[in-house]
Amino acid sequence: MKLAHRLAVLLVGVAVFASACGGVAAPSPSASGSASAAPAAKTVKIWSSLPMTGASRTQTVQIVNAINMALDEINRKIGTTTIEFEALDDATAAKQSWDAAQESENAKKAIADKRTVAYIGTFNSGAAKVSIPLLCQASIVMISPANTYPGLTKPGKGEADEPMKYYPSCTHNYFRVVPADDIQGAVGAVWIKELGAKKTYIVHDTQLYGKGIADVFRAKAKEIGLAEAGYEGADKADNYKALANKIKESGADSVYYGGIVDQNPAVLLKDVRVVLPNIIFMGPDGINCSEFLKAAGPAAEGGKTYSTFGGLPPEKYSGKTSDWLTRYKAKFGGGNPDAYAVYGYEAALTAIAAIKTAGDKADDKAT
């Protein structure tokens, strides 16, 4: 069982892995023949903060696997600098999803460790809003393998004061290795119209990422003449039967869902399929995962369920990315990982490259 998917193009360069994998070269002798003193041994630390509890766990375990893989490939060392890594969970058992208080605690834990030089996260864009300002004040670089909300990096694409409000009197510290939703949401609107949709009901999960991408979809839909049957936020629930009936009464021939798998979009899909068996159902990368398909079951079958993703699915990898996939499966077993695993690897390589470039100042956060 697979979701039909379309690639939101303008990809991050994920085929440049080899460039960051080399060790630090030994210093060359001076012209007089005397060798410079060997740099002192030191230890730096990289953290990850991802929802390791709940429906996102399959994806985030694979991201952590990929981070560990990148570190193992350099023996967790660059020259005389040893790199330690610790994975944190920003989800709670109670919520089964990311939690703002937990994310804040994770960021503060990383800040308290004087060896910390990089923080790989977050998975959810709303969580990034919590930790970016904290880590910025501590001069710790933050690299996300999954945040796609445009306002985190792009002026004029989110709230009026974004993204500069995340950097209060500190140097910009946040980077991501994935494209933002201003590409993906627009692609979704064009694609759903190409599939024959004429009237779409837009639902979002009320979170930063979900509402953000739903709004991008909504704006593009209006631009291309796709009628709107309805627009509303729907918090996580055990059933969406009332909403499903509302969608039916609206005359919609399609649903666009902006949100993440943790918020029960599979339940929404199942309830909608009961009253509208042939309706088109589309979502972004937040539902582009094996956990959504497992939860949706037969409701996701029949060729009427679609998702977009700002990159390539593993079965489309080629060149160095295909080589990486072969190594990943050999190391961790199983079939292809979900699509975000490779971005975890890329985020780790970005941190490794920065540590390598810093050389004997690798433990200096300001470098």
BALOMI-850290 format. One record per atom (N, C-alpha, C): x, y, z; residue in one letter. Coordinates in steps of 0.05 Angstrom, whole numbers, plus 5000, padded with zeros to 4 digits. Layout:
BALOMI-850290
XYZa ...
***
This chain:
BALOMI-850290
501749765000m 500050005000m 501850255000m 501350434981k 502950674979k 501150914974k 502051144983l 500751394975l 501851474948l 500151554930a 501151684906a 502351954915a 504652024904h 505952264913h 507052424891h 507452684895r 508752864876r 511052994890r 513153044876l 515553164887l 515253474885l 515553604907a 515653904907a 518553974901a 518954064876v 521754094867v 523054334879v 525554384871l 527454564884l 528554434909l 530054224905l 530954054927l 533454164939l 533854094965v 536354144978v 538353944966v 540854014964g 542853834952g 543553604971g 542253384967v 542753154985v 544752964972v 545853034950a 547752854937a 550552944939a 551153084961v 553853194964v 555153084990v 554352844997f 555152735023f 558152715026f 559552635006a 562452575009a 564052815017a 563053055011s 564653295016s 565153345045s 563453235063a 563753305091a 564953075108a 565852865094c 566552625109c 569552585115c 571252755104g 574052715108g 574952805136g 577252715145g 578352805170g 579853065167g 580753175189v 582253425188v 585153355182v 586253495162a 588953435154a 590953515175a 593153365177a 595253445196a 596653695187a 597553865205p 598854115198p 601554055183p 602154215163s 604554175148s 606954295163s 609354185159p 611654305171p 612154585160p 613354755176s 613955025167s 616355015149s 616855245136a 619055265117a 621755195130a 622055255156s 624555205169s 624854905177s 622754745173g 622854465179g 621754395206g 621054585223s 620054525249s 617054485247s 615954285261a 613054225260a 611654385281a 609254475275s 607654625295s 606754425317s 606154535340a 605254365362a 602554235355a 602253985363a 599753845358a 597553975374a 595154015362p 592954135376p 592053955400p 591154085420a 590253935444a 587753775438a 587553545450a 585153375447a 582753515461a 580453495448k 578053615460k 575653455452k 573453505466t 570953365461t 568753575457t 567153535436v 564753705431v 562353515430v 560053635431k 557553475432k 555453575414k 554153395400i 551753445384i 549353315397i 547153455397w 544653345408w 542553335385w 540653155388s 538253175371s 535853205390s 533753335380s 531253365395s 528953315375s 527753085378l 525752985359l 523552835375l 521052815364p 518952665378p 519352365375p 520552245396m 521151965396m 518851795408m 516751925416t 514351795427t 511951875409t 510251685403g 507951745387g 508251655358g 506451755341a 506251665313a 508751745296a 510251945304s 512552025289s 515051855295s 514851665314r 517151525323r 518651375301r 517251245283t 518551095262t 520451285246t 519451515239q 521051705224q 523351815240q 522851875265t 525052005281t 527151805290t 526451555294v 528451345299v 530351325275v 529151335251q 530751315227q 532551565224q 531651795232i 533352035231i 535652005250i 535151905274v 537251865293v 539251655283v 538151445271n 539951245258n 541851375238n 540751555222a 542351685201a 544451865213a 543752005235i 545752175249i 548051995259i 547251775272n 549351595283n 551051475260n 549851425238m 551251315215m 553351515205m 552651775203a 554551975194a 556851995214a 556251985239l 558451995260l 560151745259l 558951515256d 560551265255d 562451265231d 561651395209e 563251385185e 565851555189e 565951725209i 568451865214i 569551785242i 568551555251n 569451445277n 569051645300n 567051815296r 566352015317r 568652195325r 570352255305k 572752405311k 573652555287k 574552805291i 575852965270i 578453065281i 580652955271g 583253025282g 583452945311g 583953135328t 584053085357t 581453145371t 579353215356t 576753275368t 574953045367t 574052955390t 572052745393t 569252855393t 567452735378i 564652825377i 562852635392i 561452735412e 559452575426e 556652645415e 554752465418f 552052515409f 550052405429f 547852555433e 545752465451e 543052535438e 541252345436a 538552385425a 536552435447a 535052655445l 532952725464l 530252695451l 528252645468d 525452625459d 523952875467d 522853015447d 521253255455d 518253205455d 517552945454a 514752875457a 514252765486a 511752755493t 511052645520t 509152415516t 509152235536a 507252005535a 504352105536a 503952325550a 501152425553a 500152525526a 501752675511k 500852795486k 501252615462k 503252435464q 503952265441q 504752435418q 505952665424s 506852855403s 508753045417s 509953225401w 511753415412w 510353595432w 511953685451d 510853855473d 512654095477d 511454335479a 513054575481a 514854575506a 513754495528a 515254495553a 517554305551a 517154065539q 519253875536q 521453965517q 520554095496e 522554205477e 524254425491e 523054595507s 524554795521s 526554665540s 525654455554e 527454315573e 529854185558e 529254075534n 531453955518n 533454165510n 532554395500a 534354605492a 536054695516a 534854725539k 536254815562k 538354615572k 537654355568k 539554145575k 542054165557k 541654205532a 543854225513a 545554475520a 544154695526i 545554945533i 547354905558i 546354755577a 547754725602a 550354565599a 550554405578d 552954255573d 554954425557d 557154485569k 559154675557k 560454555532k 560154305528r 561354175504r 559554205479r 557154295483t 555154305461t 555954505439t 555954405414v 556454585391v 554254575371v 552554375371a 550354355351a 547954205362a 545654275352y 543054165361y 541554095336y 541153845330i 539753755306i 536753715313i 535153885302g 532253885308g 531254155299g 528754195301t 526854005311t 525453855287t 523653685293f 522053545273f 519653715266f 518453835286n 516053995282n 516654295283n 515554445264s 516154725262s 515354875287s 513154805300g 512254935324g 514354905346g 515654675348a 517654635368a 520054805363a 520654855337a 522955035331a 522555315341a 520155415341k 519655675352k 520355695382k 520255475396v 520955465424v 523955485428v 525355315413s 528255275419s 530055465404s 529255575381i 531055755366i 532055985384i 530256145397p 531256365412p 533056285436p 532456065448l 534155965471l 536955895461l 537055745440l 539655655429l 541255895417l 539756075406c 541056315394c 542556475416c 541256515438q 542556665460q 545056525470q 545056255467a 547356095477a 549456055455a 548956175431s 550856145408s 551155855400s 549055705400i 549055425391i 547655395365i 548955285345v 547755255319v 545555035320v 543355085306m 541154905304m 540654835275m 540454575269i 540154485242i 537754295241i 535654365226s 533254195225s 533254015201s 532653765205p 532353575182p 529453565172p 527653725184a 524853685177a 523053935178a 523854155191n 522154385193n 521654505165n 519054555159t 518454665132t 516754925133t 515955015157y 514355255159y 516055495148y 515155635128p 516755845115p 517756065134p 515956145153g 516656375170g 519056345187g 520056095190l 522456055207l 524956175194l 524956205167t 527256315154t 526656535133t 524156555125k 523456735102k 521756965110k 522757215108p 521157445114p 518857465094p 516457555105g 514157585087g 512657335081g 513557105092k 512256855086k 510656745109k 510856885132g 509356795156g 508257035170g 508657045197e 507757275212e 509457525206e 508457755211a 509758005203a 512558035214a 513057935238d 515657975251d 517457735248d 516657545232e 518357305227e 520357355204e 522657245204p 523757065225p 525457205247p 525757475245m 527657615262m 526857595292m 524357555298k 523557535326k 524857295340k 525757105325y 527056875337y 529956925345y 531057155337y 533857215342y 534057475358y 533157475383p 533157715399p 536057795408p 537157995395s 539858095402s 541957865401s 541657695381c 543657475378c 544057415348c 546157275342t 546857205315t 545056975305t 544156995280h 542456795267h 543856515271h 542456325282n 543656065289n 542155835277n 539955885263y 538155665254y 538355615224y 538555365217f 538755285189f 537055035185f 536254985160r 534754735154r 535854625128r 535554365124v 536554235100v 534254125083v 531854235087v 529554165071v 528254415060v 526854395037p 525354625027p 523054695044p 522154945042a 519955045058a 517254995044a 515055035060d 512454975050d 511255165030d 512555395025d 511555575005d 511855444977d 513555244975i 513755094950i 511654864951i 511754704972q 510154464974q 507154514974q 506254714989g 503454764990g 502354854964g 503855014949a 502955104922a 502854864903a 504854694904v 504854454887v 502354284892v 501654264918g 499254104924g 496754214911g 496454474912a 494054604900a 493854554870a 496154584856v 496254544827v 495654244821v 496854074837w 496553784831w 493653694836w 492353784858i 489653684864i 487753784842i 488254014831k 486654104808k 487153934783k 489653864779e 490253684756e 488953414759e 488453334783l 487153074788l 484153084784l 483153324778g 480353354772g 478653494794g 479953574815a 478453704837a 477453984827a 474954044835k 473854304829k 473054464854k 472654314876k 471754444901k 473054294924k 474854434938t 476454304959t 475854404987t 475554225005y 475154295034y 477954275047y 478754505059i 481454515070i 481254485101i 482754295111v 482854245140v 485754265150v 486154385173h 488854395184h 488754305213h 491054235224d 491154125252d 491554335273d 491354585266t 491654825284t 494454875293t 496354715285q 499154755292q 500554935271q 502855035279l 504355225261l 504855105234l 505854865232y 506454745206y 503854695191y 501954565204g 499454495190g 497854725180g 497454925196k 496055165187k 497655315166k 500255325170g 501955465151g 501755355123g 501955085121i 501854965094i 499054975083i 497054955100a 494254975091a 493755255079a 494855455092d 494455735082d 495855775055d 498255655052v 499655665026v 497955535004v 496855295011f 495155154992f 492755324985f 491555445006r 489155605002r 489555844983r 491855974987a 492456214970a 492956124941a 494355904937k 494855814910k 492255714897k 490555584913a 488055484902a 486355714891a 486255934907k 484756174898k 485956284873k 488556294871e 489956404848e 489356244823e 489055984825i 488655814801i 485755744796i 483955864812g 481155834807g 479855574818g 481155464838l 480055224851l 478155314873l 475655234872a 473655334891a 474155214919a 473555374939e 473855284967e 471155214979e 470954964987a 468454864999a 468254925029a 470554965041g 470655025069g 473555045079g 473955165102y 476655195113y 476355195143y 477755015157e 477555015186e 479854855199e 480354925224g 482254785240g 480854555256g 482154335258a 481054105273a 483253985291a 482854015317d 484753905336d 484653605335d 486753475346k 486853185348k 484353075362k 483152875351a 480652765362a 480552465356a 478752325371d 478452035366d 476651975343d 474952175335n 473452135311n 472752415299n 472252415273y 471652665259y 469052625243y 467152475254k 464652415240k 463052675234k 462952855253a 461453105248a 462753265226a 465453275226l 466853425205l 466553285178l 466553025178a 466152875153a 463452935141a 461352945157n 458753015147n 458553295137n 460053475151k 460153755142k 461453775115k 463653615111i 464953615085i 463053515063i 461553305070k 459653195050k 457553405043k 456453545063e 454353745058e 455453985042e 458054025043s 459154265029s 459254214999s 459053974990g 459253914962g 462153884952g 463953854971a 466853824963a 467253564948a 469053574929d 469953334915d 472853254923d 473953414942s 476653364950s 477153484978s 479153374992v 479953475018v 482953525018v 483853755027y 486653795032y 487053815062y 488853655072y 489453655101y 492253755106y 492453975121g 495054075129g 495553995158g 497553815162g 498153735189g 499953495189g 500353385213i 502253165218i 500852915226i 502152685223v 500952425228v 500152395257v 501552535276d 500852515304d 498052615311d 496952795293q 494352925299q 491952765288q 492352515281n 490252335273n 488952395246n 490552465226p 489352505199p 488252245188p 489352015196a 488351755186a 485551715196a 484851805220v 482151785230v 480251955213v 481152195207l 479652375190l 479152245163l 481252135151l 480852005125l 478851775126l 479051615147k 477151385149k 474251485152k 473851695168d 471151795172d 470051925147d 471752065132v 470952185107v 470251975086v 471851755085r 471351545066r 468651405071r 467751405095v 465151275101v 462851425087v 462951685086v 460851845074v 461451925045v 463951935038l 464752005011l 466951815001l 466251574993p 468251374986p 470151444964p 469351624946n 471051684923n 472351964924n 472152094947i 473352364948i 476352354947i 477552554934i 480452584934i 481352684961i 483452564972f 484552644998f 487552694994f 488352935000m 491253004996m 492353135021m 494853085027g 496253215048g 499153265041g 500653405058p 503453455053p 505253245065p 507853305068d 509753115079d 509053025107d 507353175121g 506553095148g 505052835149g 503952745126i 502652485125i 504052295107i 506352385096n 507852215077n 509652025092n 508451825105c 510051645122c 508551385125c 510051175133s 508850915136s 506750905158s 507151065179e 505251055201e 502451145193e 502351345175f 499751435166f 498351215150f 499851075133l 498650855118l 497650625136l 499250565156k 498450345174k 495850425189k 495750675198a 493450755213a 490950785196a 491250865171a 488950905153a 487950645142a 489650445138g 488850185128g 487450205101g 485350065096p 483950055070p 483050335061p 482650515079a 481650785071a 483650925054a 486250855056a 488350985039a 488650845013a 487250625008e 487550474983e 485550584962e 485850494938g 483950564917g 484850794899g 487250894903g 488251104885g 487151374888g 485951434911k 484751704916k 486151854939k 488351744948t 489751874971t 492551954961t 493252204966y 495752314955y 497252474976y 499852494971s 501452674989s 503652794972s 504653024982t 506953154970t 509253134989t 511653174978f 514053164995f 516153334981f 517553504996g 519553684985g 522253544980g 522253324965g 524653174960g 524052924945g 525852734945l 525452484931l 524852254950l 522952084943p 522651844959p 525051654955p 525651484974p 528051314972p 528151154946p 525951054936e 526050894912e 526951054887e 527051324889k 527951494867k 530851584871k 532151504892y 534951594896y 536751484874y 538851644869s 540851564849s 543551664858s 545651574845g 548351674851g 549151624880g 550351834892k 551351814919k 549151764939k 546751874933t 544451834952t 543551544951t 543651424928s 543051134926s 545150974941s 547651054939d 549750914954d 549250934984d 548451174992w 547851215021w 545651025030w 543551005013l 541250835020l 542150545023l 543850455006t 544950175008t 546450135034t 548050335041r 549550315066r 547650325090r 545650495089y 543650515111y 542250245116y 541350125094k 539849875098k 541649645107k 544149655098a 546049455107a 546649485137a 546749725146k 547349785174k 545049735193k 542649815185f 540349805203f 538249585195f 538549465172g 536649255164g 533949365155g 532249185145g 529649275136g 529549385108g 527249485101g 526949605074g 527749895074g 526750045055n 527450335053n 526350485077n 527950675088p 527050845109p 525051045098p 523551175116d 521851395108d 523651625097d 522351815083a 523852015068a 525552195084a 525052245109y 526652435125y 529252325135y 529752065133a 532151955144a 534652085131a 534552115105v 536852225091v 537452515099v 535352655107y 535752935117y 537052935145y 536552725160g 537952705186g 540952665181g 541552505161y 544352465153y 545652725143y 544152865127e 545153125116e 545553325138e 543753335157a 544053525180a 546553455196a 546953205200a 549453115215a 551953195199a 551853155173l 554253225157l 554753525158l 552653685159t 552953975161t 554354045186t 553553925208a 554853975234a 557753875234a 558253645222i 560953535221i 562753725204i 561653815182a 563253995165a 563954255180a 562154355196a 562654605211a 564854555232a 564654325245i 566754255265i 569454225252i 569454095229k 571954065214k 573154335206k 571454505196t 572354775187t 573454935211t 572254905234a 573155055258a 575854965268a 576654715261g 579254625268g 579754625298g 581954755307d 582654755335d 580854945352d 578955075338k 576955235353k 574255095352k 574254835348a 571754685345a 569954705370a 571154755393d 569554775418d 568755055424d 569255245406d 568555525409d 565955575395d 563755605410k 561155635398k 560855865379k 562456075383a 562356315367a 563656275340a 565256065336t 566756025311t 564855925289t 
***
